[in-house]
């Protein structure tokens, strides 16, 4: 999925009213880049919940915490000093004042994050924080992750599942990483991680009321347009049609 930034933002949707756009999806589906652009065009705040789990993973590894020790990981989540951007035009992740924006995208974090993401105690704490962030922004935010439509914000005005074929997801993740990973490493980052994470949350099948957007055959701009179309149809209570 080639990313191209649009020149202008769209008109404000539901001005002065709540508009939470919850977007879930598997690894490599393009949900982060698409969600960020949707937020930018709709002039909404933006939250990458996956970065929160990655930040906690970095914190645990940096502190020498055994990721197999469930209680220790849960305790780490409770004391995590996390500062994250909530703007589509800016990206930073800091833990204890240390900028780890790039560090959390390293393969070592990708390989370890499932151990943290499947810790129910840690999830409970991070979900609490995610809901607090949504409320802080007056419930006008695009929130993306794996359990947003069903757990974090099940009452969001717009809920969608952004998915794509395994072939497309592996190809996109490979391009995103600049060809630095071989096929086995890519599979571990995409399909293997999804399999682990799906033991605690279902992000491969849309729940009732969640609209599925399959981007397998769409480029970046087409996917963004389709997502914006879903937002407008849901907000305007317009019916969905199949091509």
For each residue, the residues with C-beta under 8 A, 3 or more apart:
1: 30 33 168 172 215 218 219 220 223
2: 219 220
3: 33 37 220
4: 220 221
5: 37
6: 9 37 41 221 224
7:
8:
9: 6 40 41 42 43
10: 13 41 42 43 228
11:
12: 15 42 43
13: 10 19 42 231 232 235
14: 17 18 19 157 235
15: 12
16:
17: 14
18: 14 138 139 140 157
19: 13 14 42 44 139 140 157 158 235
20: 134 139 140 141 142 143 153 155 156 157 158
21: 35 38 39 42 44 141 142 143 156 157 158 160 231
22: 143 144 148 149 152 153 156 158 159 160
23: 31 34 35 38 142 143 144 145 148 149 160 161 162 227
24: 31 144 145 146 147 148 149 150 160 161 162 203 210
25: 29 30 31 144 146 161 162 163 203
26: 29 146 163 164 169 190 194 203 204
27: 169 173 189 190 191 193 194
28: 164 168 169 170 172 173 176 190
29: 25 26 162 163 164 169 172 215
30: 1 25 33 34 162 164 172 215 220 223
31: 23 24 25 34 35 144 162
32: 35 36 48 50 144
33: 1 3 30 36 37 220
34: 23 30 31 37 38 162 215 220 223 224 227
35: 21 23 31 32 38 39 46 48 142 143 144 162
36: 32 33 39 40 46 48 88 142
37: 3 5 6 33 34 40 41 88 220 224
38: 21 23 34 35 41 42 44 142 224 227 228 231
39: 21 35 36 42 43 44 45 46 88 141 142
40: 9 36 37 43 46 88 89
41: 6 9 10 37 38 224 228
42: 9 10 12 13 19 21 38 39 142 228 231
43: 9 10 12 39 40
44: 19 21 38 39 88 140 141 142
45: 39 86 87 88 137 140 141 142
46: 35 36 39 40 86 87 88 141 142 143
47: 84 86 130 133 134 141 142 143 144
48: 32 35 36 51 52 84 144 145
49: 52 53 126 130 143 144 145 146 148 152
50: 32 53 54 144 145 146
51: 48 54 55 84 93 104
52: 48 49 55 56 82 84 126 129 130
53: 49 50 56 57 113 116 117 122 126
54: 50 51 57 58 93 104 105 109 110 113
55: 51 52 58 59 80 82 84 93 95 100 104
56: 52 53 59 60 73 76 77 80 82 116 122 126
57: 53 54 60 61 67 104 109 112 113 115 116
58: 54 55 61 62 95 100 103 104 109
59: 55 56 62 63 65 76 80 95 96
60: 56 57 63 65 67 72 73 76 116
61: 57 58 64 65 67 108 109 112
62: 58 59 95
63: 59 60 76
64: 61
65: 59 60 61 69 72 73 76
66: 69 72
67: 57 60 61 73 112 115 116
68: 115
69: 65 66 72 73
70: 73 74 119 121
71: 74 75 121
72: 60 65 66 69 75 76
73: 56 60 65 67 69 70 76 77 115 116 119 121 122
74: 70 71 77 78 119 121 122 125
75: 71 72 78 79
76: 56 59 60 63 65 72 73 79 80 122
77: 56 73 74 80 119 121 122 125 126
78: 74 75 125
79: 75 76
80: 55 56 59 76 77 95
81: 95 96 97
82: 52 55 56 93 94 95 129
83: 92 93 94 95 97
84: 47 48 51 52 55 92 93 94
85: 90 91 92 93
86: 45 46 47 133 137 141
87: 45 46 90
88: 36 37 39 40 44 45 46 142
89: 40
90: 85 87
91: 85 101
92: 83 84 85 99 101
93: 51 54 55 82 83 84 85 99 100 101 104
94: 82 83 84 97 98 99 100 101
95: 55 58 59 62 80 81 82 83 98 100
96: 59 81
97: 81 83 94
98: 94 95
99: 92 93 94
100: 55 58 93 94 95 103 104
101: 91 92 93 94 104
102: 105 106
103: 58 100 106 109
104: 51 54 55 57 58 93 100 101 109
105: 54 102 109 110
106: 102 103 109 110
107: 110 111 181 185 189
108: 61 111 112
109: 54 57 58 61 103 104 105 106 112 113
110: 54 105 106 107 113 188 189 193
111: 107 108 188 189
112: 57 61 67 108 109 115 116
113: 53 54 57 109 110 116 117 193
114: 117 118 193 196 197
115: 57 67 68 73 112 118 119
116: 53 56 57 60 67 73 112 113 119 122
117: 53 113 114 122 123 146 196 197 200
118: 114 115 123 196 197 199 200
119: 70 73 74 77 115 116 122 123
120: 123 124 200
121: 70 71 73 74 77 124 125
122: 53 56 73 74 76 77 116 117 119 125 126
123: 117 118 119 120 126 127 147 200
124: 120 121 127 128
125: 74 77 78 121 122 128 129
126: 49 52 53 56 77 122 123 129 130
127: 123 124 130 131 147 151 152
128: 124 125 131 132
129: 52 82 125 126 132 133
130: 47 49 52 126 127 133 134 143 145 152
131: 127 128 134 135 152 153
132: 128 129 135 136
133: 47 86 129 130 136 137 141
134: 20 47 130 131 137 139 141 143 152 153
135: 131 132 138 139
136: 132 133
137: 45 86 133 134 140 141
138: 18 135
139: 18 19 20 134 135
140: 18 19 20 44 45 137
141: 20 21 39 44 45 46 47 86 133 134 137
142: 20 21 23 35 36 38 39 42 44 45 46 47 88
143: 20 21 22 23 35 46 47 49 130 134 148 152 153 156
144: 22 23 24 25 31 32 35 47 48 49 50 148
145: 23 24 48 49 50 130 148 152
146: 24 25 26 49 50 117 197 201 203
147: 24 123 127 150 151 152 201 203
148: 22 23 24 49 143 144 145 151 152 153 156 159
149: 22 23 24 153 154 156 159 160 161 206 207 210
150: 24 147 154 201 202 207 210
151: 127 147 148 154 201
152: 22 49 127 130 131 134 143 145 147 148
153: 20 22 131 134 143 148 149 156 159
154: 149 150 151 159
155: 20
156: 20 21 22 143 148 149 153 159
157: 14 18 19 20 21 234 235
158: 19 20 21 22 211 230 231 234 235
159: 22 148 149 153 154 156 207 209 210 211
160: 21 22 23 24 149 206 210 211 212 213 227 230
161: 23 24 25 149 203 205 206 210 211 212 213
162: 23 24 25 29 30 31 34 35 213 215 223 227
163: 25 26 29 204 212 213 214 215 216
164: 26 28 29 30 168 169 172 214 215 216
165: 168 169 216
166: 169 170 190 191
167: 170 171 216
168: 1 28 164 165 171 172 215 216
169: 26 27 28 29 164 165 166 172 173 190
170: 28 166 167 173 174 183 186 187 190 191
171: 167 168 174 175
172: 1 28 29 30 164 168 169 175 176
173: 27 28 169 170 176 177 181 186 189 190
174: 170 171 177 179 181 186
175: 171 172 178 179
176: 28 172 173
177: 173 174 180 181 186
178: 175
179: 174 175
180: 177
181: 107 173 174 177 185 186 189
182: 185 186
183: 170 186 187
184: 187 188
185: 107 181 182 188 189
186: 170 173 174 177 181 182 183 189 190
187: 170 183 184 190 191 192
188: 110 111 184 185 191 192 193
189: 27 107 110 111 173 181 185 186 192 193
190: 26 27 28 166 169 170 173 186 187 193 194
191: 27 166 170 187 188 194 195
192: 187 188 189 195 196
193: 27 110 113 114 188 189 190 196 197
194: 26 27 190 191 197 198 203 204
195: 191 192 198 199
196: 114 117 118 192 193 199
197: 114 117 118 146 193 194 200 201 203
198: 194 195 201 202 203 204
199: 118 195 196
200: 117 118 120 123 197
201: 146 147 150 151 197 198
202: 150 198 205 207
203: 24 25 26 146 147 161 194 197 198
204: 26 163 194 198
205: 161 202
206: 149 160 161 210 211 212
207: 149 150 159 202 210
208:
209: 159
210: 24 149 150 159 160 161 206 207
211: 158 159 160 161 206 230 234 240
212: 160 161 163 206
213: 160 161 162 163 223 226 227 230
214: 163 164 217
215: 1 29 30 34 162 163 164 168 218 222 223 226
216: 163 164 165 167 168
217: 214
218: 1 215 222 223 226
219: 1 2 222 223
220: 1 2 3 4 30 33 34 37 223 224
221: 4 6 224 225
222: 215 218 219 225 226
223: 1 30 34 162 213 215 218 219 220 226 227
224: 6 34 37 38 41 220 221 227 228
225: 221 222 228 229
226: 213 215 218 222 223 229 230
227: 23 34 38 160 162 213 223 224 230 231
228: 10 38 41 42 224 225 231 232
229: 225 226 232 233
230: 158 160 211 213 226 227 233 234
231: 13 21 38 42 158 227 228 234 235
232: 13 228 229 235 236 238
233: 229 230 236 237 238 239 240
234: 157 158 211 230 231 237
235: 13 14 19 157 158 231 232
236: 232 233
237: 233 234
238: 232 233
239: 233
240: 211 233
241:
242:
243:
